[in-house]
Amino acid sequence: MIDTTVFQDKTAVYYTLGCKLNFSETSTLGKALREAGVRTARRGERTDICVINTCSVTETADKKCRQAIHRMVKQHPDAFVVVTGCYAQLKPENIAKIEGVDIVLGAEQKKDVLRFLGDLQKKNRGEAYASDLKDIRSFSPSCSRGDRTRFFLKVQDGCDYYCSYCTIPFARGKSRNGTIASIVQQARAAAAEGGKEIVLTGVNIGDFGKSTDETFFDLIRALDEVEGIQRYRISSIEPNLLTDEIIEFVAQSRRFTPHFHIPLQSGSDDVLRLMRRRYDTSLFTSKIRKIREVMPDAFIGVDVIVGARGETDELFEQTYWFIADMDVTRLHVFSYSERPGTQALNIDYMVSPDEKHKRSQRLLQLSDEKTEAFYARHIGKSMKALMEKSKHGTPMHGFTENYIRIETDHNEALDNRIVMLQLNGFNEDRTALRGTIVS
């Protein structure tokens, strides 16, 4: 039994690095603390507890985590400092040695944060609690809103793929998920809070159902029946798990939007084999064609890694021209980062940092051209957008179903409302289309 009297009238701050899944999980940690009597600290107020949720997808992410920990310790010198997340699971002892850190919680421990806080008395040395990979088994549900218009609903955790460049399976454990019934219940709760849009998040969401003997297709069919939620977006889904059945369902769904985020990582079959990906360019092409066949105006975001071990100049050119010929909307470009313990370290050919940068810039330019062309072909149309709160005197922004960013004049009455707008030309910095409200 946890004595929650120690938490009454205490304050906390939260700092999150990394993906949408991390933000969702931080929200759940915050909810547990609030229910125990801890409130979020106001700006400039003394802080009793500092929670830092970390990422470890790249070497740069690790560095940012260390910097964030040092910065938060300096800003909140008297706070009881808790570090959790992927970096905490992978390097718990290293983090525990950082001056000012009190406890480090791994993937299995973070759901029980209250149990590890004790009496909130700072110690001379941090304590690390992290399970072995084989013991990371539980699924911790989370659904976050925070200050956002959209809710982020965690449906799955962990990954069984072990791509050669990736440490996420070591940080998150095996693929596992909540039940469809429990996730539908969370979606209904989000609707009751006034939620209009939910983004489904996870590590490998297409793998949903391994621990409950269900399927991702079963899940989206069930969620489509939840009254009150007007939109769902599917976050990153592996191309080999994006079935034609799922694509066709989204096309005729009442609530799932024509918006896909599909990791490609490389447009070279040789590099895909080195990465130990579970598809080739032919399968990826077939998925894009299928989406365009049934949803011509769908937004398609694509992840690409440049400079992976084994990616020669010739193989990068294959990637560039493969993507150039592909009808996708936006690229999310990442430079390959060496990760300890990964199989990619056994590949001899290495790409220099300068060359990685050049390749990244070429793909980012290509991405800008594709996104702008996608936006341009919607100018003159009338489309619905979910508007987001903005500061008084600044433009409001929102997104259409197919994820076109819309800018319009500030109007508080539009916050978290779906409205019909006439899409006009680009805004000043060409990051959105100007919209005029129709209804």
N, C-alpha and C positions, 0 to 999 in steps of 0.2 A: 504494500500500500504506500503510495507516494504522499508525503505530507506537503500539501500545496500552500500552507500558510506562509512558507518562506517566500513565495512568489507574489503575495498580495502587494499591490501598489508598486511593484517593480516595473522598470521600463526596459525596452529592448530596441535595438536597431538591427536591420538585416541588410546584407550585401550579397548579391548573387552574380556569379559569372557563368557564362556559357549559354546553353540552349534553353528553349521554351520549357522543356521538361524540368530543368533545374528551377526555373521561376515558379513552376507549378508546385514543386516540392517545398520550396521556401515558404510558399503561401500556407502549405499544410503545417509546417513547423511553427509558423506564426500563429496559426489557429490553435494549436495545442498549447502554446504559451498563453494566448489570450484567455482560453478557457480555464487556465490555472490562476489567472489574476494579473498577468503581465500585459501592460499596454505598450503600444509603439511610442517611442520617445519623440517628442517634438523637437524641431530644429533648435540647437543650442542648449537643450536640456541635458542634465546629467543622465548617463546611461548605465544601467546595472548589468545588462546582458548584451553581448554583441555576437550575432550569428553570421558566419561567412560560409556560403555554399559555393564550392569550387568546381572547376572544370579541368580536364587534362587531355583534351583532344589533340593538342599540339604542344611542342616545346614552348612556344610563345604563350600559350594558355597557362602552362605551369609558372612561367615567369610573372605573368600578370597576377596570378593567385598569390605568389609570394609578396609581390609589391602591395597588393590589396590588404593582405594580413598585416604587414608592417604599418601601412597607412592607418588602418582601422585601430590597431593597438595604440598608435600615437594619438589618434583623435579621441579615443575613449580609454585613457590610461587606467581608470578604476573599474572598468567593466570586466565581467566574467566572459572570457572569449571562447567561443565554440566554433570549431572549423569542421565542416563536413563536405560531402560531395565526392566527385571522382578522384580528384587529386588527393583528398584525405584518405581514400581507400587504398590508393597506390603507394603513397609515401607518408604513412601515418607517423612513423618515428621521426622522420625529418621535420615534419611540421610541428610536432610536439616540442622540439628543441628550440623553436623560435620564441624569443623572449616575449612574454605577455600572453601567450596561448595557454589556456587552461585545460581544455579537453579537445581531442580529435575523435570524431565519430565516423566509422566506415559505413558502407552501404547497408549493412544489416542493422546497425545500431541507431541510425539517425531517426528512425520512426519512434524510438523510445527516448527522445531527447530529455524529457523531464526526469527520467530515472537517473540520468548521468549528471544532472546539474547539482545534485547534493544540496549543500547549504549556501551555495554561491560564493564561498570563500576562495579567494585567489590563492594559488599555491606557488611554490618556488620553481616548480617544473611542470610542464604540461604532461597530461596522461593520454595515451593513445589506446583506442578501442576499435579494432577492425578484425572481422572474421576472415578466415581463409576463403578462397574463391569457392570451394566446394560447399561451404556453409552459408553462402548467400542464396537464400531460398524464398524469403517472404516477399509478398507484393504489398506495397504501401499505397493506398489510393490517394489521389490528390486532384483537386480542381481549383484553379486560381482565377481570380479576377483582378484584385488589387485596384489600381486606378485605370485599368484598361476597359475598353468597351467589350472586347472579346473575352470569353472564358477559355482557359486551357485545361483540358481534361486528359489526365494520364490514363491510358488504357492498357499499357504494356510496359515492361521493363526488361533489361538484360538483352543479351544477344548470343546466339550459338554459332555465328558465322566465322569468326576468327580470320578476317581478312589480314593479309600479311603486314599491312602498315598500321593497324589499329590496336589500341589498348583498351577500348571500351568494354569488351567482354571480361577483361581482368578487373575492371573497375565496377562493373554493374552486375556481373554474374550471368547465370543462364537465363534464357528467355522464359518469362512468366507473366501472368496477367490476372486481372480481376475477372469476376464473372460478368456475363452480359447483364444479368439482373441488377448487380450492384452498380454497374456503370450507367445503366438507364436511370436508376434512382438518383445518381449524382446529376445527370442531365436534367431531370425533373426539378431538382433542388436549384440548379442554376436558372432554370426558367422562372421559378418562383421568386428568385432574387431580381428578376427583370432582365435576365440575359437574353440576348437576341441571337448571338453567334457563339459557337463552340469550335475550337480547334482541337482535334484529336492528336495527342502527343504520345511519344514513347521512344524507345531506342530503335526498335525494329517492328513497327506496328503491324505490318502485313503478316508477321509471324504470330499474331494474336491467336490465343486458343490452346496453346500447347499444354498449359497447366490446368485447363478446365474442359478440355475435349469439346471446344467450340471453334468457330472460325471467324475471321475478320469480316467476311461477307455476312454471316449471321448477325454480327454486331451492328454493322451499318444499317441493315434492314430494321433491326429493333430500334435503333436511335431515330430513324426516319419517322417513327410513329409518335415520338414524344411531342406533345402539344406545347406550344409556347416558344420553342426554339425555332427560329426561322431559317438559320443557316448553320451548316457544318462545313468545316474545311478539314481535309485529310493532310496531315503533315507528312514529312518525307516517308515514302514507301518504296521498297526495293522493286526494281522492274520485273524480276522473276516472280514476285508475289502480287504484282498488280495484274490480276486476271482480267480477261475480257468480260467476265461476268460482273466484276466490280465496276469496270468502266461503263458498261451498258446500264448498270443500275444507277450510277451517278447521273448519267445522261437523262434518265427519265424520273429521277428522284424529285420529291417535293422540296427537300431541304438541303441536300448535299450540293455544294457549289461546283461549277466547272473550273476547278483550280487544282492542279497537281504539282507536287514537288518530288522529282524522281532523281536519285543519285545515279549519274553515269560514271563519274570518276575518270574515265579515259575513253577516247574514241578509237583506241587501238586494241585489237584483240590480243596482241602480244602482251601489252601492258596489263590488260584485264586478267590474263592468266597469271602474270607475276603477282598481281594484287590478290589473287585467289578469290576474285569475284565470281558470282554464280550465274553469269549470263554472258552473252557476247553482243557485238554491235548489231547483229542481225535481229536478235530478240528485242533489243532496245528500240530499233527502228520500227519493228512491228507494233510496239506499244504506242509510240507517238502517232503512227498512221491510224491506229484504231481510235485513239482519242480524237484526232482531227476528223475522222469519218463521222463520228456521232456527236461531237461537240466542236464545231469549227472555230468557235471563239474562246475556247478554254485557255486559261493561263497555264503555261507549263514552265516551271522553274527546274533547273538542272544543276546538280553539284558536279564540279570538276576539280581534280587534283592535278597540279602541274609540278613537274620536276621530280616525280617519283623515281626511286632507284630503278634503273633499267630503261627509263624513258629517253631514248636517244633523240637527236634532232629530227631524224626521219619519222620516228614514232609520234613525236609531238605534232609534226605536220599532219600526220594521219588524223590525230585528234582534232586539230584546228579545222580542217576541211570537212571532217565528218559532222562537226557541230555547225559549221557555216551552212551546210546543205540541209540541216535539220530545221523543221518548223517549230522551234521552241521560243520561249518568251524572254527568259532571263537566266543568266549563269551566276551561280554562286561559286566563286573561284577560290581555291585554297592552295597554298604552297605546301608541298610535301615536307613533313617534319619527322626527323629521326626519333623513334620512340623505343626506349629500352625494352628488351625482351621480345620484340616483334620479329617475325620471319623475314621481313624485308631487309634486315641488316645483313642477311646472307647473300644479297644480290650485289654484284661487284660494281656495276656502272653507276656512277654518282653524277648528279647535275649540280653545277656551281650555283651559289646564291644569286649571282648576277644574272645567270641564264634563267633561273626560276622567276626572277622579277620580270625579265623581258617577256617570258611566256605568259605570265599572269597579266601583264599590261595588254598584250594582244587580245587575250580572251575577254578581258574587261571591256575593251573597246568594242569587240564583237557583241558582247552582251548589251551595251548601251544602244548599239544600232538596232538590234533585234527588239529591245523593249520599246524604243521610240517608234519603230515601224508598227508594232502591235497597238500601241496607244493611238497612233495616227489614223489607223483604219477604223477606229471607233468614233472619231470626231463627227459630230452631227447626229449621233444616235441619242435616244433617251434611255437611260438605264437607272436602276435603283441602286442607292448607295447607303450603307450604314455609317452615319456620321459620328465623329468622335469629339469629345469635349476639347475646347481650346481656350487659351487665355483671352480675356476681353481685349478687343482691338486687333487680334491676329486672325488670319483666315482659319476656317474650319476645314478639316480633312475627313475623308471617309473612303471606303472601298466598295466598288461594285462587286457583284457576285463573282466575276472573273478577275478580281483583284486589281482593277485599274484604280489608281489613287486619284481622288477627286478633291479639288479645292474650291471652296465657295466662301462667301462673306460670313463673318461671325454672326451666329444666332443661337443663343443659349437654348432656345426651345427645341433645337434640332438634336441636342445631345442624346446619343443612343437611340436615335430614330432612323428608320429606313424611309428614305424619300426618293421620289423620282426626279431626276435631273437631266437637263439637256447638256450633252457634253460638247464643250466648245474647244478652242485651241489650247495649246500648252500654257502653263503658268510661266512666270519669269525665269525660273531656273530649270524648266523643262523636266521637273520631277513629278508633275501631276497635270491632269487636264482641268481647266476651269469648268465649273458647272453652274448652270442656272436652274433654280428649283422650278419644276413643272407642277408637282403636287406632293 
